[in-house]
């Protein structure tokens, strides 16, 4: 990077950084580095890193059966990685709910094509099957839960089983469009669901349990990942009721769901359960394979190798989209006064509140368009990319988009109104027309979003 980069080249550099970070955070790489399965004189071992930098070894040979419970957007690659590493001498059974069915199913696994972002009939079927399977396990069994984001919709069953799938879908839709943070949304989901909030882990409490996590939530809120089917839940009924009131959600729910939440004795989620009812549920044992922190770190290392001064600022995680755009642009403008080449990285997710009949798009394209609308025409040498690591942004086929100070003028030249696209939540067709959409296809991973703001000055 010893020569000035025109606008198109800078946009390409932002894409390059994003795609490199995705590649470095693949599921296969994570298992190779952080959850190795080895077979040797000591038997088959699952090796996991500890906080102290050493490894913790779990012997798998002594169990009657290894039971795999796999769920979420990364379900298939996680399952494939484990099955490829477990020796054929072990007895293996499992269930998997994923966005799609595999091309070559493993006969030991029962598969479900769970819905996302809204549950479907397979979401209900998968939840019933996993709960039933977990309840049959005892101390001779090892239950390995492979959990990734998206499972909140792909694995669902109301506590009140008189609530229909149709009403459950309406419940999920109202939450997604509420503007609440992911932690708040999942707090409500956990108190609605028969499988979330630690209830699946509680069902398997007589077995030895371990959860391997590909996290699409902040590490401080791991019990929000997939609405926490196996980890003890820290959220409470009181918090759930406060969220429902703050976002005026009850009036948006179907009558059956509203009646459920209005009951005076709303069921609390499991906190700490073990086979004898004492604190310390074995299902609470977990290891994080991948998270947004790994994605940001990979982007930081690569951007640094390209000659950028790199800073990471995750302050606006869970902020409103417009507020996050304003905050990060102001920080970028400050940094570019101090450095000729700047890369500002921001991980996590922004929130959007959708009303009316939204168009096509998602929070990443909405953020990129909000940035474009806030840039001055003469602010050259800037590029802003925002994209989701799962390859899907809202209801669009893009992962996100990239914008700069030319975005508005080019959109107007194609008869697009940026203001209308923002108001109607319809950014996807605009960025597609500009050839500035980030299209990866579903990645089989889910590590939240990455925002890359670049500045290059002569």
C-alpha positions as a Markdown table, in Angstrom:
| # | Residue | x | y | z |
|---|---|---|---|---|
| 1 | Unk | 0.0 | 0.0 | 0.0 |
| 2 | Unk | 2.6 | 2.5 | -1.0 |
| 3 | Unk | 0.4 | 4.2 | -3.7 |
| 4 | Unk | -2.9 | 6.1 | -3.4 |
| 5 | Unk | -5.9 | 3.9 | -3.7 |
| 6 | Unk | -8.9 | 5.2 | -5.7 |
| 7 | Unk | -12.4 | 4.7 | -4.3 |
| 8 | Unk | -13.0 | 1.4 | -6.1 |
| 9 | Unk | -9.7 | 0.0 | -4.9 |
| 10 | Unk | -10.4 | 1.0 | -1.3 |
| 11 | Unk | -13.8 | -0.7 | -1.5 |
| 12 | Unk | -12.1 | -3.9 | -2.9 |
| 13 | Unk | -9.6 | -3.7 | 0.0 |
| 14 | Unk | -12.5 | -3.7 | 2.5 |
| 15 | Unk | -14.0 | -6.7 | 0.8 |
| 16 | Unk | -10.6 | -8.5 | 0.9 |
| 17 | Unk | -10.3 | -7.9 | 4.7 |
| 18 | Unk | -13.7 | -9.2 | 5.3 |
| 19 | Unk | -13.3 | -12.4 | 3.2 |
| 20 | Unk | -9.9 | -13.1 | 4.7 |
| 21 | Unk | -11.3 | -12.9 | 8.2 |
| 22 | Unk | -14.1 | -15.3 | 7.2 |
| 23 | Unk | -11.6 | -17.8 | 5.8 |
| 24 | Unk | -9.5 | -17.7 | 9.0 |
| 25 | Unk | -12.5 | -18.4 | 11.2 |
| 26 | Unk | -13.7 | -21.5 | 9.4 |
| 27 | Unk | -15.3 | -24.4 | 11.5 |
| 28 | Unk | -12.6 | -26.8 | 10.4 |
| 29 | Unk | -9.8 | -24.5 | 11.5 |
| 30 | Unk | -11.5 | -24.1 | 14.9 |
| 31 | Unk | -11.7 | -27.8 | 15.5 |
| 32 | Unk | -8.1 | -28.3 | 14.4 |
| 33 | Unk | -6.9 | -25.6 | 16.8 |
| 34 | Unk | -9.3 | -25.6 | 19.8 |
| 35 | Unk | -11.2 | -28.9 | 20.0 |
| 36 | Unk | -9.0 | -31.7 | 18.8 |
| 37 | Unk | -10.0 | -35.3 | 18.9 |
| 38 | Unk | -7.1 | -37.7 | 19.2 |
| 39 | Unk | -6.8 | -41.5 | 19.3 |
| 40 | Unk | -3.7 | -43.1 | 20.9 |
| 41 | Unk | -2.5 | -45.3 | 23.7 |
| 42 | Unk | -4.6 | -43.4 | 26.2 |
| 43 | Unk | -7.7 | -44.0 | 24.1 |
| 44 | Unk | -9.9 | -41.4 | 22.3 |
| 45 | Unk | -9.6 | -38.0 | 23.8 |
| 46 | Unk | -11.4 | -34.7 | 23.2 |
| 47 | Unk | -8.8 | -32.0 | 23.9 |
| 48 | Unk | -10.0 | -28.5 | 24.9 |
| 49 | Unk | -8.0 | -25.4 | 25.8 |
| 50 | Unk | -8.3 | -24.0 | 29.3 |
| 51 | Unk | -8.2 | -20.4 | 30.5 |
| 52 | Unk | -4.6 | -21.1 | 31.7 |
| 53 | Unk | -3.4 | -22.0 | 28.2 |
| 54 | Unk | -3.2 | -25.7 | 28.8 |
| 55 | Unk | -5.4 | -28.5 | 27.6 |
| 56 | Unk | -8.2 | -30.4 | 29.3 |
| 57 | Unk | -8.6 | -34.0 | 28.1 |
| 58 | Unk | -11.9 | -35.8 | 28.1 |
| 59 | Unk | -11.7 | -39.6 | 27.6 |
| 60 | Unk | -14.6 | -40.8 | 25.4 |
| 61 | Unk | -13.9 | -44.6 | 25.3 |
| 62 | Unk | -15.6 | -45.4 | 28.6 |
| 63 | Unk | -19.1 | -44.3 | 27.5 |
| 64 | Unk | -21.8 | -46.6 | 26.2 |
| 65 | Unk | -22.6 | -44.1 | 23.4 |
| 66 | Unk | -21.7 | -40.6 | 22.2 |
| 67 | Unk | -24.8 | -38.6 | 21.6 |
| 68 | Unk | -24.5 | -35.6 | 19.3 |
| 69 | Unk | -27.1 | -32.8 | 19.6 |
| 70 | Unk | -26.3 | -30.3 | 16.8 |
| 71 | Unk | -28.2 | -27.1 | 16.1 |
| 72 | Unk | -27.9 | -23.7 | 14.3 |
| 73 | Unk | -26.5 | -22.2 | 11.2 |
| 74 | Unk | -23.1 | -23.9 | 11.6 |
| 75 | Unk | -24.8 | -27.2 | 12.5 |
| 76 | Unk | -23.7 | -29.2 | 9.4 |
| 77 | Unk | -20.0 | -28.2 | 9.4 |
| 78 | Unk | -19.7 | -28.7 | 13.1 |
| 79 | Unk | -21.3 | -32.1 | 12.9 |
| 80 | Unk | -19.2 | -33.1 | 9.9 |
| 81 | Unk | -16.0 | -32.0 | 11.8 |
| 82 | Unk | -16.8 | -34.1 | 14.8 |
| 83 | Unk | -17.9 | -37.2 | 12.8 |
| 84 | Unk | -14.8 | -37.0 | 10.7 |
| 85 | Unk | -12.6 | -37.1 | 13.8 |
| 86 | Unk | -14.4 | -39.7 | 16.0 |
| 87 | Unk | -13.1 | -43.3 | 15.4 |
| 88 | Unk | -15.5 | -45.9 | 14.1 |
| 89 | Unk | -15.1 | -48.0 | 17.2 |
| 90 | Unk | -17.3 | -45.6 | 19.2 |
| 91 | Unk | -21.1 | -46.0 | 19.3 |
| 92 | Unk | -22.6 | -42.7 | 17.9 |
| 93 | Unk | -26.1 | -41.5 | 17.7 |
| 94 | Unk | -27.4 | -38.0 | 17.1 |
| 95 | Unk | -29.9 | -35.4 | 16.0 |
| 96 | Unk | -29.2 | -32.3 | 13.9 |
| 97 | Unk | -31.4 | -29.3 | 13.0 |
| 98 | Unk | -29.8 | -27.1 | 10.4 |
| 99 | Unk | -30.9 | -24.6 | 7.7 |
| 100 | Unk | -30.8 | -27.3 | 5.0 |
| 101 | Unk | -30.6 | -31.1 | 4.9 |
| 102 | Unk | -27.2 | -32.5 | 4.0 |
| 103 | Unk | -26.5 | -33.9 | 0.5 |
| 104 | Unk | -25.1 | -37.1 | 2.0 |
| 105 | Unk | -26.7 | -37.8 | 5.4 |
| 106 | Unk | -25.0 | -39.9 | 8.0 |
| 107 | Unk | -27.2 | -42.9 | 8.9 |
| 108 | Unk | -26.4 | -42.4 | 12.6 |
| 109 | Unk | -27.9 | -38.9 | 12.6 |
| 110 | Unk | -31.5 | -37.8 | 12.4 |
| 111 | Unk | -31.8 | -34.6 | 10.5 |
| 112 | Unk | -34.3 | -31.7 | 10.5 |
| 113 | Unk | -34.4 | -28.6 | 8.3 |
| 114 | Unk | -35.3 | -26.0 | 10.9 |
| 115 | Unk | -36.7 | -22.6 | 10.0 |
| 116 | Unk | -34.9 | -19.3 | 10.2 |
| 117 | Unk | -35.4 | -16.5 | 11.0 |
| 118 | Unk | -38.8 | -18.0 | 11.9 |
| 119 | Unk | -39.5 | -21.5 | 13.1 |
| 120 | Unk | -41.2 | -24.1 | 11.0 |
| 121 | Unk | -42.7 | -27.6 | 11.4 |
| 122 | Unk | -39.2 | -29.1 | 11.6 |
| 123 | Unk | -38.3 | -26.7 | 14.3 |
| 124 | Unk | -41.0 | -28.2 | 16.5 |
| 125 | Unk | -40.2 | -31.8 | 15.4 |
| 126 | Unk | -36.5 | -31.3 | 16.2 |
| 127 | Unk | -37.3 | -29.9 | 19.6 |
| 128 | Unk | -39.6 | -32.8 | 20.5 |
| 129 | Unk | -37.1 | -35.3 | 19.3 |
| 130 | Unk | -34.1 | -33.8 | 21.1 |
| 131 | Unk | -36.0 | -33.5 | 24.4 |
| 132 | Unk | -37.2 | -37.1 | 24.2 |
| 133 | Unk | -33.7 | -38.3 | 23.3 |
| 134 | Unk | -32.0 | -36.4 | 26.1 |
| 135 | Unk | -34.5 | -37.8 | 28.7 |
| 136 | Unk | -33.4 | -41.3 | 27.9 |
| 137 | Unk | -29.7 | -40.8 | 28.7 |
| 138 | Unk | -27.9 | -41.8 | 31.9 |
| 139 | Unk | -24.4 | -41.7 | 33.4 |
| 140 | Unk | -23.2 | -44.3 | 30.8 |
| 141 | Unk | -23.8 | -41.7 | 28.0 |
| 142 | Unk | -21.8 | -38.7 | 26.8 |
| 143 | Unk | -23.9 | -35.9 | 25.3 |
| 144 | Unk | -22.0 | -33.5 | 23.1 |
| 145 | Unk | -24.1 | -30.4 | 22.2 |
| 146 | Unk | -22.8 | -28.5 | 19.1 |
| 147 | Unk | -24.5 | -25.1 | 19.3 |
| 148 | Unk | -24.4 | -22.2 | 16.9 |
| 149 | Unk | -26.5 | -19.1 | 16.3 |
| 150 | Unk | -29.8 | -19.4 | 14.5 |
| 151 | Unk | -30.9 | -22.3 | 16.7 |
| 152 | Unk | -33.4 | -20.1 | 18.5 |
| 153 | Unk | -35.7 | -20.5 | 15.5 |
| 154 | Unk | -34.5 | -23.9 | 14.2 |
| 155 | Unk | -35.2 | -25.5 | 17.6 |
| 156 | Unk | -38.5 | -24.4 | 19.2 |
| 157 | Unk | -41.4 | -25.7 | 21.2 |
| 158 | Unk | -43.6 | -23.6 | 23.4 |
| 159 | Unk | -43.9 | -24.5 | 27.1 |
| 160 | Unk | -47.6 | -24.3 | 26.5 |
| 161 | Unk | -48.0 | -26.9 | 23.8 |
| 162 | Unk | -51.5 | -25.7 | 23.0 |
| 163 | Unk | -49.8 | -22.7 | 21.3 |
| 164 | Unk | -49.8 | -23.4 | 17.6 |
| 165 | Unk | -46.9 | -23.1 | 15.2 |
| 166 | Unk | -48.7 | -20.2 | 13.5 |
| 167 | Unk | -48.9 | -18.3 | 16.8 |
| 168 | Unk | -45.2 | -19.2 | 17.6 |
| 169 | Unk | -44.1 | -17.8 | 14.2 |
| 170 | Unk | -46.0 | -14.5 | 15.0 |
| 171 | Unk | -44.4 | -14.4 | 18.4 |
| 172 | Unk | -40.9 | -14.7 | 16.8 |
| 173 | Unk | -41.7 | -12.2 | 14.2 |
| 174 | Unk | -42.8 | -9.6 | 16.7 |
| 175 | Unk | -39.5 | -10.1 | 18.7 |
| 176 | Unk | -37.3 | -9.8 | 15.7 |
| 177 | Unk | -38.9 | -6.6 | 14.6 |
| 178 | Unk | -39.1 | -5.1 | 18.1 |
| 179 | Unk | -35.8 | -3.3 | 18.1 |
| 180 | Unk | -34.8 | -5.2 | 21.3 |
| 181 | Unk | -31.2 | -6.4 | 21.6 |
| 182 | Unk | -30.4 | -10.1 | 21.0 |
| 183 | Unk | -29.9 | -10.6 | 24.7 |
| 184 | Unk | -33.4 | -9.1 | 25.4 |
| 185 | Unk | -35.0 | -11.1 | 22.7 |
| 186 | Unk | -33.5 | -14.3 | 23.9 |
| 187 | Unk | -34.6 | -13.6 | 27.5 |
| 188 | Unk | -38.2 | -13.6 | 26.3 |
| 189 | Unk | -37.7 | -16.6 | 24.1 |
| 190 | Unk | -36.2 | -18.6 | 27.0 |
| 191 | Unk | -39.2 | -18.0 | 29.2 |
| 192 | Unk | -41.5 | -19.1 | 26.3 |
| 193 | Unk | -39.8 | -22.3 | 25.2 |
| 194 | Unk | -39.8 | -25.8 | 26.5 |
| 195 | Unk | -36.2 | -26.4 | 25.2 |
| 196 | Unk | -34.5 | -23.1 | 25.7 |
| 197 | Unk | -33.1 | -21.4 | 28.9 |
| 198 | Unk | -31.3 | -24.6 | 30.0 |
| 199 | Unk | -34.2 | -26.9 | 29.6 |
| 200 | Unk | -32.6 | -29.2 | 27.0 |
| 201 | Unk | -29.5 | -29.5 | 29.3 |
| 202 | Unk | -31.7 | -30.2 | 32.2 |
| 203 | Unk | -33.4 | -33.0 | 30.3 |
| 204 | Unk | -30.0 | -34.6 | 29.7 |
| 205 | Unk | -28.7 | -34.0 | 33.2 |
| 206 | Unk | -28.2 | -37.7 | 34.0 |
| 207 | Unk | -25.5 | -38.0 | 31.3 |
| 208 | Unk | -22.1 | -36.4 | 31.1 |
| 209 | Unk | -22.6 | -33.3 | 29.0 |
| 210 | Unk | -20.5 | -30.8 | 27.2 |
| 211 | Unk | -21.5 | -27.9 | 25.0 |
| 212 | Unk | -19.2 | -26.7 | 22.1 |
| 213 | Unk | -20.2 | -23.2 | 21.1 |
| 214 | Unk | -19.9 | -21.1 | 17.9 |
| 215 | Unk | -21.1 | -17.9 | 19.3 |
| 216 | Unk | -23.1 | -15.2 | 17.7 |
| 217 | Unk | -23.6 | -13.3 | 21.0 |
| 218 | Unk | -21.2 | -11.3 | 23.1 |
| 219 | Unk | -19.1 | -13.6 | 25.3 |
| 220 | Unk | -20.5 | -11.9 | 28.4 |
| 221 | Unk | -23.9 | -13.2 | 27.3 |
| 222 | Unk | -23.2 | -16.8 | 26.3 |
| 223 | Unk | -26.4 | -17.9 | 27.9 |
| 224 | Unk | -28.2 | -16.0 | 25.1 |
| 225 | Unk | -26.6 | -18.1 | 22.4 |
| 226 | Unk | -29.4 | -20.0 | 20.7 |
| 227 | Unk | -31.4 | -18.9 | 23.7 |
| 228 | Unk | -29.3 | -21.1 | 25.8 |
| 229 | Unk | -30.6 | -24.7 | 25.4 |
| 230 | Unk | -28.0 | -26.2 | 27.7 |
| 231 | Unk | -26.3 | -23.6 | 29.9 |
| 232 | Unk | -28.0 | -22.5 | 33.2 |
| 233 | Unk | -29.9 | -19.4 | 32.6 |
| 234 | Unk | -29.2 | -16.2 | 34.4 |
| 235 | Unk | -32.2 | -14.3 | 33.2 |
| 236 | Unk | -35.4 | -14.1 | 35.3 |
| 237 | Unk | -39.2 | -13.9 | 34.9 |
| 238 | Unk | -39.0 | -10.4 | 36.3 |
| 239 | Unk | -36.5 | -9.3 | 33.5 |
| 240 | Unk | -38.7 | -11.0 | 30.9 |
| 241 | Unk | -41.8 | -9.1 | 32.1 |
| 242 | Unk | -39.8 | -5.8 | 32.1 |
| 243 | Unk | -38.7 | -6.3 | 28.5 |
| 244 | Unk | -42.2 | -7.2 | 27.4 |
| 245 | Unk | -43.5 | -4.0 | 28.9 |
| 246 | Unk | -40.7 | -1.7 | 27.7 |
| 247 | Unk | -41.2 | -2.8 | 24.0 |
| 248 | Unk | -45.0 | -3.0 | 24.3 |
| 249 | Unk | -44.7 | -6.6 | 23.1 |
| 250 | Unk | -47.7 | -8.2 | 24.7 |
| 251 | Unk | -50.1 | -6.3 | 22.5 |
| 252 | Unk | -48.2 | -7.5 | 19.4 |
| 253 | Unk | -48.5 | -11.2 | 20.4 |
| 254 | Unk | -51.3 | -13.6 | 19.4 |
| 255 | Unk | -53.9 | -14.1 | 22.1 |
| 256 | Unk | -52.6 | -17.5 | 23.0 |
| 257 | Unk | -49.0 | -16.2 | 23.5 |
| 258 | Unk | -50.3 | -13.1 | 25.4 |
| 259 | Unk | -52.3 | -15.4 | 27.8 |
| 260 | Unk | -49.2 | -17.5 | 28.4 |
| 261 | Unk | -47.1 | -14.5 | 29.4 |
| 262 | Unk | -49.8 | -12.9 | 31.5 |
| 263 | Unk | -50.3 | -15.9 | 33.8 |
| 264 | Unk | -49.3 | -15.0 | 37.4 |
| 265 | Unk | -46.9 | -18.0 | 37.8 |
| 266 | Unk | -44.9 | -17.8 | 34.6 |
| 267 | Unk | -42.4 | -20.8 | 34.7 |
| 268 | Unk | -38.8 | -19.8 | 35.6 |
| 269 | Unk | -36.0 | -21.3 | 33.6 |
| 270 | Unk | -33.5 | -23.8 | 35.2 |
| 271 | Unk | -30.6 | -22.2 | 37.0 |
| 272 | Unk | -28.3 | -24.9 | 38.4 |
| 273 | Unk | -29.5 | -28.5 | 38.3 |
| 274 | Unk | -27.6 | -31.8 | 38.6 |
| 275 | Unk | -28.8 | -35.4 | 38.7 |
| 276 | Unk | -29.4 | -35.2 | 42.5 |
| 277 | Unk | -31.0 | -31.7 | 42.3 |
| 278 | Unk | -27.9 | -30.0 | 43.7 |
| 279 | Unk | -26.1 | -27.0 | 42.1 |
| 280 | Unk | -23.6 | -27.8 | 39.3 |
| 281 | Unk | -25.3 | -29.2 | 36.3 |
| 282 | Unk | -22.8 | -31.0 | 34.1 |
| 283 | Unk | -24.6 | -29.6 | 31.0 |
| 284 | Unk | -23.1 | -26.2 | 32.0 |
| 285 | Unk | -19.6 | -27.4 | 31.0 |
| 286 | Unk | -18.8 | -25.6 | 27.8 |
| 287 | Unk | -16.0 | -24.4 | 25.5 |
| 288 | Unk | -16.1 | -21.6 | 22.9 |
| 289 | Unk | -14.8 | -22.7 | 19.6 |
| 290 | Unk | -15.4 | -19.4 | 17.7 |
| 291 | Unk | -16.8 | -16.0 | 18.4 |
| 292 | Unk | -16.9 | -12.5 | 17.0 |
| 293 | Unk | -13.7 | -11.8 | 18.9 |
| 294 | Unk | -11.9 | -14.3 | 16.6 |
| 295 | Unk | -13.4 | -12.7 | 13.5 |
| 296 | Unk | -12.3 | -9.2 | 14.6 |
| 297 | Unk | -8.8 | -10.4 | 15.5 |
| 298 | Unk | -8.3 | -12.0 | 12.1 |
| 299 | Unk | -9.4 | -8.8 | 10.3 |
| 300 | Unk | -7.2 | -6.7 | 12.6 |
| 301 | Unk | -4.1 | -8.8 | 11.8 |
| 302 | Unk | -4.7 | -8.8 | 8.1 |
| 303 | Unk | -5.5 | -5.1 | 7.9 |
| 304 | Unk | -2.3 | -4.4 | 9.8 |
| 305 | Unk | -0.3 | -6.4 | 7.2 |
| 306 | Unk | -1.7 | -4.1 | 4.5 |
| 307 | Unk | -0.2 | -1.1 | 6.2 |
| 308 | Unk | -3.3 | 0.3 | 8.0 |
| 309 | Unk | -3.2 | 1.8 | 11.5 |
| 310 | Unk | -5.9 | -0.5 | 13.0 |
| 311 | Unk | -8.2 | 0.2 | 15.9 |
| 312 | Unk | -11.1 | -1.9 | 17.3 |
| 313 | Unk | -14.1 | -0.2 | 18.8 |
| 314 | Unk | -17.1 | -2.5 | 19.8 |
| 315 | Unk | -18.7 | 0.2 | 21.9 |
| 316 | Unk | -21.8 | 0.4 | 19.7 |
| 317 | Unk | -22.6 | -3.3 | 19.9 |
| 318 | Unk | -26.4 | -3.6 | 20.2 |
| 319 | Unk | -26.9 | 0.1 | 19.5 |
| 320 | Unk | -29.5 | 1.5 | 17.2 |
| 321 | Unk | -28.3 | 1.4 | 13.6 |
| 322 | Unk | -28.3 | 5.2 | 13.0 |
| 323 | Unk | -26.6 | 6.0 | 16.3 |
| 324 | Unk | -23.9 | 3.4 | 15.6 |
| 325 | Unk | -23.3 | 4.9 | 12.1 |
| 326 | Unk | -22.9 | 8.4 | 13.6 |
| 327 | Unk | -20.6 | 7.2 | 16.3 |
| 328 | Unk | -18.2 | 5.2 | 14.1 |
| 329 | Unk | -18.0 | 7.8 | 11.4 |
| 330 | Unk | -17.1 | 10.5 | 14.0 |
| 331 | Unk | -14.4 | 8.2 | 15.3 |
| 332 | Unk | -13.1 | 7.5 | 11.8 |
| 333 | Unk | -12.9 | 11.2 | 11.0 |
| 334 | Unk | -10.9 | 11.8 | 14.2 |
| 335 | Unk | -8.5 | 8.9 | 13.4 |
| 336 | Unk | -7.9 | 10.0 | 9.8 |
| 337 | Unk | -6.6 | 13.4 | 11.1 |
| 338 | Unk | -3.9 | 11.4 | 13.0 |
| 339 | Unk | -3.0 | 8.6 | 10.5 |
| 340 | Unk | -2.7 | 8.5 | 6.7 |
| 341 | Unk | -4.1 | 4.9 | 6.6 |
| 342 | Unk | -6.8 | 3.9 | 9.0 |
| 343 | Unk | -8.8 | 0.7 | 9.5 |
| 344 | Unk | -11.5 | 1.0 | 12.2 |
| 345 | Unk | -13.1 | -2.3 | 13.1 |
| 346 | Unk | -16.3 | -2.8 | 15.0 |
| 347 | Unk | -17.7 | -6.2 | 15.9 |
| 348 | Unk | -21.2 | -7.3 | 17.1 |
| 349 | Unk | -24.6 | -6.3 | 15.8 |
| 350 | Unk | -26.6 | -3.1 | 15.5 |
| 351 | Unk | -30.4 | -3.1 | 16.0 |
| 352 | Unk | -33.2 | -1.8 | 13.8 |
| 353 | Unk | -36.8 | -1.3 | 14.5 |
| 354 | Unk | -39.0 | -2.2 | 11.6 |
| 355 | Unk | -42.5 | -0.9 | 11.0 |
| 356 | Unk | -45.0 | -1.2 | 8.2 |
| 357 | Unk | -44.2 | -3.4 | 5.3 |
| 358 | Unk | -40.4 | -3.5 | 5.0 |
| 359 | Unk | -38.6 | -4.1 | 1.7 |
| 360 | Unk | -35.5 | -6.2 | 1.2 |
| 361 | Unk | -32.5 | -5.8 | 3.4 |
| 362 | Unk | -31.0 | -6.3 | 6.8 |
| 363 | Unk | -29.2 | -4.4 | 9.6 |
| 364 | Unk | -25.8 | -4.5 | 7.7 |
| 365 | Unk | -27.1 | -2.9 | 4.5 |
| 366 | Unk | -29.1 | -0.5 | 6.6 |
| 367 | Unk | -26.0 | 0.5 | 8.5 |
| 368 | Unk | -23.9 | 1.0 | 5.3 |
| 369 | Unk | -26.7 | 3.1 | 3.7 |
| 370 | Unk | -27.0 | 5.2 | 6.9 |
| 371 | Unk | -23.2 | 5.8 | 6.6 |
| 372 | Unk | -23.5 | 6.8 | 3.0 |
| 373 | Unk | -26.2 | 9.3 | 3.8 |
| 374 | Unk | -24.1 | 10.9 | 6.5 |
| 375 | Unk | -20.9 | 11.3 | 4.3 |
| 376 | Unk | -20.1 | 14.6 | 2.7 |
| 377 | Unk | -19.6 | 14.6 | -1.1 |
| 378 | Unk | -16.0 | 15.7 | -0.7 |
| 379 | Unk | -15.1 | 13.0 | 1.9 |
| 380 | Unk | -13.1 | 10.9 | -0.6 |
| 381 | Unk | -10.7 | 8.2 | 0.5 |
| 382 | Unk | -13.3 | 6.5 | 2.7 |
| 383 | Unk | -15.0 | 3.1 | 2.5 |
| 384 | Unk | -17.5 | 1.5 | 4.9 |
| 385 | Unk | -18.3 | -2.2 | 4.8 |
| 386 | Unk | -20.8 | -4.0 | 7.1 |
| 387 | Unk | -21.6 | -7.7 | 6.7 |
| 388 | Unk | -22.7 | -10.7 | 8.5 |
| 389 | Unk | -20.4 | -13.7 | 9.0 |
| 390 | Unk | -23.3 | -16.1 | 8.2 |
| 391 | Unk | -23.6 | -14.7 | 4.7 |
| 392 | Unk | -27.2 | -13.6 | 5.2 |
| 393 | Unk | -28.4 | -10.1 | 6.0 |
| 394 | Unk | -32.0 | -10.0 | 7.1 |
| 395 | Unk | -34.4 | -11.1 | 4.3 |
| 396 | Unk | -31.9 | -10.5 | 1.5 |
| 397 | Unk | -29.4 | -12.8 | -0.3 |
| 398 | Unk | -26.5 | -10.6 | 0.5 |
| 399 | Unk | -24.2 | -10.7 | 3.6 |
| 400 | Unk | -24.1 | -6.9 | 3.7 |
| 401 | Unk | -22.8 | -4.0 | 1.6 |
| 402 | Unk | -20.1 | -1.4 | 1.1 |
| 403 | Unk | -20.5 | 2.4 | 0.8 |
| 404 | Unk | -18.5 | 5.5 | 0.3 |
| 405 | Unk | -19.0 | 9.2 | -0.6 |
| 406 | Unk | -20.1 | 8.3 | -4.2 |
| 407 | Unk | -22.9 | 6.0 | -3.1 |
| 408 | Unk | -25.6 | 8.6 | -3.0 |
| 409 | Unk | -24.7 | 10.2 | -6.4 |
| 410 | Unk | -24.5 | 6.8 | -8.1 |
| 411 | Unk | -27.8 | 5.7 | -6.6 |
| 412 | Unk | -29.5 | 8.9 | -7.8 |
| 413 | Unk | -28.0 | 8.3 | -11.3 |
| 414 | Unk | -29.9 | 5.0 | -11.3 |
| 415 | Unk | -33.1 | 6.7 | -10.1 |
| 416 | Unk | -32.8 | 5.4 | -6.5 |
| 417 | Unk | -33.9 | 7.5 | -3.5 |
| 418 | Unk | -31.5 | 6.8 | -0.6 |
| 419 | Unk | -33.9 | 8.4 | 1.8 |
| 420 | Unk | -36.8 | 6.2 | 0.7 |
| 421 | Unk | -34.6 | 3.1 | 0.8 |
| 422 | Unk | -33.7 | 3.9 | 4.4 |
| 423 | Unk | -37.2 | 4.6 | 5.5 |
| 424 | Unk | -38.6 | 1.5 | 3.8 |
| 425 | Unk | -35.8 | -0.8 | 5.0 |
| 426 | Unk | -35.1 | -1.5 | 1.3 |
| 427 | Unk | -31.4 | -1.2 | 1.0 |
| 428 | Unk | -30.6 | -4.5 | -0.7 |
| 429 | Unk | -31.9 | -3.7 | -4.2 |
| 430 | Unk | -30.1 | -0.4 | -4.1 |
| 431 | Unk | -26.7 | -1.9 | -3.3 |
| 432 | Unk | -27.3 | -4.7 | -5.8 |
| 433 | Unk | -27.9 | -2.1 | -8.5 |
| 434 | Unk | -24.7 | -0.4 | -7.5 |
| 435 | Unk | -22.8 | -3.7 | -7.5 |
| 436 | Unk | -21.8 | -2.9 | -3.9 |
| 437 | Unk | -23.6 | -5.8 | -2.2 |
| 438 | Unk | -21.4 | -8.3 | -0.4 |
| 439 | Unk | -22.6 | -11.7 | -1.6 |
| 440 | Unk | -20.9 | -14.8 | -0.1 |
| 441 | Unk | -23.9 | -17.2 | 0.1 |
| 442 | Unk | -24.6 | -19.0 | 3.4 |
| 443 | Unk | -21.2 | -19.6 | 5.0 |
| 444 | Unk | -22.1 | -22.4 | 7.4 |
| 445 | Unk | -20.8 | -20.1 | 10.2 |
| 446 | Unk | -22.3 | -17.5 | 12.4 |
| 447 | Unk | -20.0 | -15.1 | 14.3 |
| 448 | Unk | -22.2 | -12.0 | 14.3 |
| 449 | Unk | -21.3 | -9.0 | 12.1 |
| 450 | Unk | -18.1 | -7.1 | 11.2 |
| 451 | Unk | -18.0 | -3.4 | 10.3 |
| 452 | Unk | -14.8 | -2.3 | 8.5 |
| 453 | Unk | -14.3 | 1.5 | 8.0 |
| 454 | Unk | -11.2 | 2.4 | 5.9 |
| 455 | Unk | -9.5 | 5.7 | 5.3 |
| 456 | Unk | -6.7 | 6.4 | 2.9 |
| 457 | Unk | -5.2 | 9.8 | 2.3 |
| 458 | Unk | -2.3 | 10.9 | 0.1 |
